[in-house]
Every structure is written in C-alpha cells, then in structure tokens.
Amino acid sequence: MATLNNAPRDSFSSRIGVIAAAAGSAVGLGNIWRFPYVAGENGGGAFLLIYLGFILAIGFPVMLAELTIGRRAQLNALGSFKKLAPGKPWFLVGLMGIVAAFLILAFYSTIAGWTLEYLIQAIGNQFAGKSPNQLKESFEIFQSGTFRPLLWQMIFMFLTGYIVYSGVKNGIEKYTKILMPVLFLLILVMTVRSVTLEGASGGLNFLFKPDFSKITWPVVLDALGQAAFSLSIGMGALITYGSYIQKNNPLPNIALQVTAADTLIAILAGVMIFPAVFAFNIDPAEGFGLVFIVLPNIFEQMAGGYFFSILFFVLLAIAALTSTVSVLEVVVAYFSEELKMTRNKATIIASVAISFVGVFATLSFGPLSDDIIFGRTIFGWFDYLSANVFLPVGALAIVVFVGWFMGKRNVKNEITNEGSLKVLFFPVFIWIVRLIAPVAIAVVFLYGLGVLKL
Ligand code: PFF
C-alpha cells in the first residue's frame, strides 16, 4: 500500500521484534506503579477480578482492532482514520489520541523520573538500615521537592526523545528482547521474598479475596481505565505500531501474547507489593507513592538487597522507557506524516512541548500541591483524565469504527493476512467489537462518571 510520503516507511524487522516493541509499550509503570496503587485504593480482590474481565472482553479485542487499523492504513493514528474513512470526521479519534499522548507522557515522565532518583539512591545504598517510617519520610521529602524531580523528569524525556530520534528498530527493539525477560525474572525473585515475609498473608488475602462491597461504578471505571492504560490501547499507540508491522505477521497471535505478558506482569507486581504492604503496616490506599514506599522495604529485608535494588530500578526505568517511546512515537508519527515535518524536528518539538506540560505534573507534589481543582491536583487530573476518560472514549470509537465502518471484509482480510491465516474466533471478535465492547464501555463510562445513575 502506498504511503503519503515518497520515502519508504520504517517497519519492524521481525515478529519477535514486533512483540518486544508492543509488549515494551504495554509493560511499564502502568503494571508496576499504577496497577498496585489503583488496586490498593479500590479494595484489592474484587477490583482485580473486574480488571481481568475487562482485559479479556475489551482489552484484547481493542488491541487487535487497533493493530488492524494501523496495518491496513500504514499510517499514523490520525492519518489512518483519514485514509480508511476519507472525508468523514473519524480523524478526530486520531486527534484525541494525540492529546491523550500529551497528557499521559506529561505525568508518566514524572514517575519515570522518580525511578531514576531511586536508582541513584539504590546505588548509594540509601535504603539500608532504614525503618519503614524513615523510608516513607525520605520518599515524601524527595517527592515534594522542586529541583531533583524536575531534573529527573527532563533527563527521562531526553532519553525518550533520543531513542525516538534514532529510530525504534535498532534501539528499543534490540534491547527489549533481552531486558523484558530479565525484569520478569527479577519480579519473581522479589515476589518470593515478599510472600515469605512475616505477616505477608494479609496482602495475599487483600489481592485475591474479592470483597464486592467495595465495588461502585467509579471503581468499575477505574478498572476499565487501568486495563486500557496498561495495554496501551485507546489512543493510537498500537495503530501507530500496527502500521510498522509487516504484512505476513499474525496480528491475533501478537495481540494475544502481548495481552498475556502484560496481565501476568501486573498480577506478579501485585503479588510482589501487597504482602510487603501488610508486613510493613503500610496503607494499601497510600496512592501515587505506594510502590516507592514499599519496594525499598523489601530490598532492605533481602539477602543481596543492594544488588537487587540497583538491578530492579534499572529495569523499571527501562520498562518505563519502552512505554514512553511508544507514546512519543504517536505524536512524532503524526507531526512528521501529517504536518510534513522531518522526523528529527518532530521529535524535538514534541519532546519540548510535552516536557513543558510535564513540569506542572511534577510540581503537583511540591510547590503546586495545594492547588486542588475539584478534589485533584494537576497530576491527579492528568492521570485520571487520560486513563478514565480519553482511553475509554478512544477505545469505544475504535471498536465502533472497526465493527461498523471499516468494512467487515477489510477487517477480515487484514486479520487473516488476506485469507492465509485461520482465525477461528473471528465471528466472536466481530460481535465483540460491534456490540459487546461498545455497550460495555459506554455503560461503565457513563455510570462511572455519574452521568447516569441507577
Ligand atoms: N501501557 C503503559 C504502561 O502500562 O506503563 C503506558 C502506556 C503506554 C499507556 C502507551 C498508553 C500508551 F499509549
């Protein structure tokens, strides 16, 4: 299929490269930082069950739908809609994705910056000999500062920009293949340490014993938002990545493997965090800082904790980086293909603009922490709006588009590689994207926001 530009489009070199890049996008702070804090605020077990239901019934189909759009059109998120539905307002879905990318990267880079600070603290052996209270206090002092959090955020944005600038294939694709499995193994080791702590069983009960009295519509919306955020769906990151996937790669398998890896890592992160939360008497509803307060406590109690803490924060920063790259890529692909900028110029402009917005997110924990707007700080709003509003609305639009407007034959041809691949679940998929997912997302969204009430 022709592209708008004359230059040949970049693409991933192999199927394993696609999976590494897409899993790299999905697996990140959303699994290890966001999942435990949101689950912790929402009562644990019942939240986990609803989350898993959404991953299966909505997350996986939306992921496949996004990859299908991108690979069919071979363009950025906005250009894909323009090409597949010329003259129609569907491109607005792509535009919304670009705005969501700005919001997400602005606050995500704050937390990503924290991982770098914690890496330096780990290298300096600064967790050793500290009590849970002292660790909490030192986190709060760092977080409410100005200079260091901003410095780390800018360094992280620079790293993200640098990788996108140099192209994805030879950097991210190469390293994620090796590093993601190492992160997985390390979480396993820490999980074992965490569940063998004295008093750990409270944490496992919290995570696995559902208590449905905690479930309200806003909690259900949180679960949907977290599922979308964690899978990187609803804003065109996977449309963009899908556009770089070669025509002979099987989209259903890729979507399935990425969904499975992402979900496994989120659950493992929960099993790593909550036993320690209970063992050290930390409040599971601690909020944004939860993992940064809990993890150092686990390292402090581990044989080889010094070594593991360094390795862990290196890997966490890398997991974050492979996600931020995919978010920035959405904006850069749009700037370069639609606004006809060179890729380099697009990267610089996007990174600088997002960093500027990001300053407000980072300062929400320090100088701007008293600026509460309708019960949330600026950071809180970026986090809430992107996960609970932009991504669900984007996901809804994407499934409706694929289900009703892209043409069933087009969709089937793309998913089955023009008929050469047997996809037994296609009839189920098509009814999920036509009916089940749109209705479920709309209901959860409207009730979750309180627009509708029972
Ligand atoms: N899925 C990433 C994570 O769990 O950390 C975050 C993310 C990346 C969200 C890309 C959205 C996105 F488009």
Residues whose N, C-alpha, C, O or C-beta is under 5 A from the ligand:
A	BS01	PFF	S25 A26 V27 G28 L29 G30 N31 F229 S230 L231 S232 M235 A237 S323 S326 V327
